[in-house]
């Protein structure tokens, strides 16, 4: 199985804009945790200064993927979406869903092989290269506790997106490497 970093595609697309500060605060502080019990359908509009094109997977705040209702139903039919919440958002009278992966998998990041920048206190500042231990991941999207702003996808999700030629989301392959015998000793 392969793992991919999911990110906003570098094309000029309209972006969803939420003007409710309470909702923005909730997303900025709690995205990646269960929100469905606090969530009601949110109103938004398109910010079109960057581009007029409406992508299949627009991103909110640059890091939060959305999908329209048709893609939502296709995803439900074809993939294992365990641990992913779909939070309704209405953008200019069209229904979309914020894709909120709540599953955070501990212990799969190979910190010795990954390229990680640390703050002086030892906390992780940024990870520029992700390397994972081999692992069978059942769900289509997940997060890791070491870098909570990043979203990862599995092969089945990436293949589904590519087969359907959906726009707005792209994937960067992550390396998979076993822990070496020598690294356990030293």
C-alpha positions in Angstrom: 0.0 0.0 0.0 1.2 3.5 -0.8 0.6 6.7 1.2 0.2 10.2 -0.4 0.2 13.7 1.0 -3.1 15.3 -0.2 -2.8 19.0 -1.1 -4.5 21.8 -3.0 -3.7 21.6 -6.7 -1.7 24.6 -8.0 -4.3 25.9 -10.5 -6.3 29.1 -10.4 -9.7 28.1 -8.9 -12.3 30.0 -7.0 -12.0 29.3 -3.3 -14.8 28.9 -0.7 -15.1 31.8 1.7 -16.8 31.5 5.1 -17.4 34.9 6.7 -18.6 33.5 10.1 -15.7 34.0 12.5 -17.0 31.4 15.0 -17.0 28.7 12.3 -13.6 29.7 11.0 -12.2 29.5 14.6 -13.8 26.1 15.0 -12.2 24.8 11.8 -8.8 26.3 12.5 -8.7 24.9 16.1 -10.6 21.6 15.8 -10.3 20.4 12.2 -9.2 16.8 12.3 -11.3 16.0 15.4 -15.0 15.1 15.4 -17.1 18.1 14.7 -20.4 16.6 13.5 -22.0 17.1 16.9 -21.2 20.8 16.9 -21.9 21.4 13.2 -24.9 22.7 11.3 -24.9 23.5 7.6 -22.8 26.6 7.0 -23.3 29.3 4.4 -20.4 30.4 2.2 -19.6 32.1 -1.1 -17.0 31.8 -3.8 -13.9 34.0 -3.6 -13.2 34.5 -7.3 -10.2 36.9 -7.4 -7.8 33.9 -7.9 -9.9 32.3 -10.6 -13.4 31.7 -11.9 -13.1 27.9 -12.3 -14.9 25.8 -9.7 -12.8 22.8 -9.0 -14.2 19.4 -8.1 -12.2 19.5 -4.8 -11.9 23.2 -3.7 -9.9 23.9 -0.6 -11.0 26.0 2.3 -8.2 28.0 4.1 -5.7 26.3 1.7 -5.7 23.0 3.6 -9.3 21.7 4.0 -10.7 19.8 1.1 -14.3 20.0 0.0 -16.3 18.0 -2.5 -19.7 18.6 -4.1 -22.7 16.4 -3.4 -22.3 14.3 -6.6 -18.7 13.4 -5.7 -19.7 12.8 -2.1 -22.2 10.1 -3.3 -19.5 8.5 -5.6 -17.0 8.4 -2.7 -19.6 6.7 -0.5 -20.2 4.1 -3.1 -16.6 3.3 -4.0 -14.3 3.8 -0.9 -13.8 3.1 2.7 -14.5 6.4 4.4 -14.3 5.2 8.0 -13.1 8.0 10.2 -13.9 10.8 7.7 -16.7 13.2 8.6 -18.5 15.0 5.8 -19.7 18.4 7.1 -22.4 20.2 5.0 -21.5 23.6 3.6 -23.8 25.5 1.2 -21.8 27.7 -1.3 -24.0 30.1 -3.2 -27.0 27.7 -2.9 -25.0 24.5 -3.9 -24.4 21.8 -1.4 -20.7 20.8 -0.7 -19.1 18.8 2.1 -16.0 19.6 4.1 -14.0 16.4 4.3 -12.8 16.1 7.9 -10.5 13.1 8.4 -10.7 12.4 12.2 -8.6 9.3 12.2 -5.1 10.1 13.5 -2.7 7.2 13.2 0.1 7.1 15.8 3.5 5.4 15.3 3.5 5.2 11.5 5.8 8.1 10.8 9.5 7.1 10.5 11.0 10.1 12.1 14.6 9.0 11.5 14.0 8.8 7.7 11.7 11.8 7.4 13.0 15.3 6.9 11.8 17.2 9.9 12.6 20.7 11.2 12.3 21.2 14.9 11.8 24.2 17.1 14.5 24.8 19.8 12.2 23.2 22.4 12.1 19.9 20.4 8.6 20.3 19.0 8.1 19.7 15.3 8.0 22.9 13.2 7.6 21.4 9.7 8.0 18.1 7.8 9.3 18.5 4.3 9.6 14.8 3.5 7.3 12.2 5.0 8.6 8.6 5.3 6.2 6.0 6.8 6.7 2.5 8.2 4.9 -0.2 6.2 1.3 -0.4 7.5 -2.0 -1.7 6.3 -4.3 1.4 6.5 -8.0 0.6 5.8 -9.5 4.1 5.5 -9.1 6.4 2.5 -7.8 9.5 4.4 -6.1 10.0 7.7 -3.9 12.3 9.7 -0.8 11.9 11.9 -0.3 13.5 15.3 3.1 14.8 14.4 1.8 17.2 11.8 -1.9 17.7 12.3 -2.4 20.1 9.4 -1.4 17.5 6.8 -3.9 15.1 5.3 -2.8 11.7 3.8 -4.6 9.5 1.3 -4.2 5.8 0.5 -3.8 4.3 -2.9 -7.5 3.5 -3.4 -8.5 7.2 -2.8 -5.8 8.5 -5.1 -6.7 6.1 -7.9 -10.3 7.0 -7.6 -9.5 10.7 -8.0 -7.2 10.1 -10.9 -9.5 7.7 -12.7 -12.3 10.3 -12.6 -10.0 13.2 -13.6 -11.2 15.3 -10.7 -9.6 18.7 -10.3 -8.5 20.8 -7.3 -6.6 18.1 -5.4 -3.2 16.6 -6.0 -1.0 14.0 -4.3 2.6 13.8 -3.4 3.9 10.2 -2.9 5.4 9.5 0.5 8.2 7.0 1.0 7.6 3.7 2.9 10.6 2.3 4.6 11.0 -0.4 7.3 12.9 0.4 10.4 16.4 -1.1 10.0 17.9 -3.5 12.5 20.8 -1.1 13.1 18.5 1.8 14.0 17.0 -0.2 16.8 20.4 -0.8 18.3 21.6 2.8 18.0 
